[in-house]
Amino acid sequence: MVNADPATQGLPGPILHDEVVPARAPWLFRIRAGQTLRIVDLEGNQAVDFLAYAAADDAERYSAQDTIAAQGNIFLREGAVLLSNEGRPMMTITGTSVAYHDTIGGACSCESNTLRYGHHTKAQHACVDNFLDANVRVGRGKRDMVSNINFFMNVPVEADGALGIVDGISAPGLTVDVRAEMDVDVVVSNCPQVNNPCNGFNPTPVRMIVSA
C-alpha cells in the first residue's frame, strides 16, 4: 500500500510517534539514538524554538557556542551537527526543506517582550514559559535554560552586524529532519510570539513525527 501522507514521505523507518503541537504550546519527547524527528510546519511561517538535553546526563545539553564554532557558521543547514557543551554530537540535521535555521535569535520572554515591544506585552505567554513548563515535568528548571535553535525562523545579519527578525522562510508542509546521535530529551516551544513577523503575527500548529 502506498503511503499517501506527504509529510511522512522519505522517513528512514517506521513511524513511532506522530503528534500535532498546538499553536503556542510546549512539547517534550525522548528521542533515542538513531531515531529521526521530523518537524512539519503545517501552515507555514511558524518559528519552532528547540532545545536538546542528553538523556543520560542532564548537565550535558545543546550548546549554541560549540555548534557555531565547530561549523564556522551561525546558520544551521543540512548536515549540521548539533554539539553538546561536552563537544559531543547530539543530533544531526539530515534534511531540510528550507535553506537554513537560526541559532542566535533566542527565545522570547516576558522581559524581552517588555523591552522590545512595550510594557503592555509583559503578561503575554512566551517561549521561555513554554521551555520551563516542559522542563519542570522532568525536574529541570531555570538554571537548565540555554541558548536555543529557532527552526524555520529568519534572523538575517546585516553588514553592520545588526540583527533583524523578519518573515519566516517556511511555507505550509515544509519540514526539517533531525537524527539523534545519542538518547536526547527534545524540548520545543511552538513559538507564541505575536509582536514580530517570525510567525506572521499568527502562531499556528506544527507536527512532530518520530521515526526509527
Secondary structure, 3 states (H helix, E strand, C coil): CCCCCHHHCCCCCCEEEEEEECCCCEEEEEECCCCEEEEEECCCCCCEEEEEEECCCCCCEECHHHHHHHHCCCCECCCCEEEECCCCEEEEEEEECCCCEECCCCCCCHHHHHHHHCHHHCCCCCHHHHHHHHHHCCCCCHHHCCCCEEECCECCECCCCCECCECCCCCCCEEEEEEECCCEEEEEEECCCCCCHHHCCCCCCEEEEEEC
